[in-house]
Amino acid sequence: MRRFTLPGLAIPLLLASTGALAADCAPAKLVRMVTQNSSPGIPADSFARQPKVTWRMGNGQARVEERHDPSDNVQMLSIIDVPRAWQIDLVSKSGEMMVDDSDPPTASLPVFSEETLPAEILAVEYGCERQFIQDAGTTHDRSEMKAGDVIKHSIRSGRWKFTIVTREGSDVPMLAVLSQDDKVVGAVRYLSYETLESTPAGLFAPPPDVSITSPK
């Protein structure tokens, strides 16, 4: 497994060649989502809370778009089109390409990616939230809220619990929550979630005006 991370990127992109985690998530249609890290302890005005746009197609294509980070004067873009992956700064118009020569390489985008998490939680990926909701091992609990009734779709693994929240009667994710010993330690808010019929041209390739280098 080869890990690609970008400065300030809360959603690491992986190229993985083995294991069920890499093979299970492969959306048949393009999924576009806008998410916001709403985890406890992150200041409301920090860059870490800025929304990100994530695109996911199959098990080999992914794209994560960040906003401009004024503190470092960078705007990071990460793209995977296996076996290649690019890390790009849109401010400097420069980037780096990496190639995974494993067979077969795949892209993986776990919602919560800390390596110490149980495999069942690492297996829940961006773009495959509906697959998680429909899984036989997922439990479903209805809760009443002022804004309307919601369903909490959850799994437990030891001290950990992972939950995706949807509105009652919908499979569109609103919120993903990670809990340890029933205390929330991570949260991702879905600002939008769409399944698209077509893929925009050049979505999984570097912008033409960017200078790309390869690591030595």
N, C-alpha and C positions, 0 to 999 in steps of 0.2 A: 504494500500500500504506500502510495506517495501522497503526502499532504501539501496542499498549496494554501497559504494564508497570506492575507494582505494586511498592511497596517490599519488598525481600527476596524477590521472586518469581523463582525460578530457571527457571520455565517461562513465557516471554512468550507472550501470546496475540496473534495477528495477525488483522486483517481485511484480506484481500488480494483484489484484483479482477482481476489479470492473472497469467499465467505458469502453467507446469505444476505448480509447487510447491503452488499453492493448490488446483488442481483434482483432483490425483491421489488424495488421501486422503479417502475418504468412507465410513466404516464403515456398513454397512447396518443393523447392530444396535448398541444402546448398549453401549459399552465402559467399564468402571470399573476403574481401576488405582490402586494405592497405590505411590508411588515414593519413593526416598530418594537424595539427592545424595551419592555416595560418592567424589567426585573427590579426587585427591591434594591434600594441603595444607589441606584443610578440617578443623578440629579436631573430634574426635569429639563434644564436648559443645556445639558451636555450633548456633545456630538454623538455619543453612544446611543442616544434616544432618537436620532434622526432616522426617518423612514428609509428603507432600502427596497429596491425593486428586484424581484427574483423571477427568473424565467426557467422553466424546466420542461424538457422533452425527452421521453424515453429514458434509457439508463446511460446515455452517453453525451447528452448535451445540457448545458446549464449556463446561466449568466446572472451575475449579481451586480447591480448598479448602486453605487453610493452617491450621496450628495457631497458637495464641496466641503472640505474640512478647513476652515480658515486658520486654525492653529498651526497646521503643517503645510497649508496651501497645496493640498492635493485633492484630487477627486478620483477615487479608485474604481476601476472596472475589472471584474474577473470573469473570464469566459472559459468554458470547457467544450471542446468538440473532439472527443477522444479519437486518437491517442494524444492530442495536443491540448495544452492549457496555456492561457495568457494572463499575466498580471499587468495592468495598464494604468498609468496615471494620465488622466485626460487634461490636466493642467500643463504638464511638461511635454505632452504628446509623445511619451516614450513608454515602452513596455518590455516585458521579458516573456519568451516562450519556453515551455518545458514539454518534453515528450516522454510518455510512459511506454516503455517497450514490453510491458507485461501482456499476457494473452489470456483472456481479453480484458482490456482496461474498461472501466465504467466510472461514471460520475456518481457521487453520493453527497447529499446535502441533509444531514441530520438536523432536526429542529433544535435539539440541544446536543452539543457535540463534545462535551467533556469526556475524555477517554475513560474516566473512572466510573462512568454511568453504566448500569446494566445493559446487556446487549439488546434486550427487548425495547428499551427506550431509545438507544442509539439507532434502532432500526426504523424509527418513525421519521420520515423524511419530508422536506418541503416538496409539494407536488403530489404527495400520496396520502394526504390527510383523510380523504374519503375512504381509501383502502383501509386505513387504521380504524375508522369509525365502523366499517362493515365487518371487521375481523371478528371471528367467533370468540376470541379471548377478551374482547373489549366489553366492559360493563357500561350501562347507560342509566343515568339518574336525572330525573326531572327536578328543576328548581324554579321557584317563582321569583321574578324580579320586577321592579317597577316598570322597566322598559319592555317587559314581556317575558313569557316563560322560555327557559333555556334547557338544553340537555347537556349534561356533562358526561363525555365519553372517556373512560379511564382504564388504565392498567396499573397494577401494582407489581413491584419487584423488590422484595426485602423492605428496606427503609424508604424506598423511592416510590413515587406515584407520578404518572404522566396523564394529563387531562387535556382534551380538546373540547372547547365549548362551542355549541351551535345554537341557533334559535330553534325552538320546537318546530318540527316539520321540515327542517332544512339540513343539508349536509355541507353547507358552506362554513368553514371555520371562522370564528370570531376571535378566539383567544386560545393559546396553548400555555399550559401551566406545569411547571416542574416543582414537586414538593419533596422534601426530605423530612421524615418523622412528622408528617402532616403540616409542615411549615413551608410556605411558598419561598422558593429560592430562585426561581426563574420564571419569566413570563414574556410571551411574545404576542403582541396584538396584531391581528390581521385587519388592515385598513381597507383592503380590497382583495378579491380572489376571483379570477376569471379563467375559464377554459375556452381556448380560442380554436377556431377551425383551420386557420392557416398560420404559417410562420413568416414573419417579416423577413425580407431579403437581407442577408448579412447579419442577422441577429447573433449567430454563433461564430462570428469571425471578427478580428480586430478592425476598428475603423481604418479607412484607407489613409488617413493623414497621420497615423501614428507610426513612429519608428520602433521596430521590434528587433531585439537582440536575443541570442540564445546563450544560456549559461555555458561556461567553459568546462 
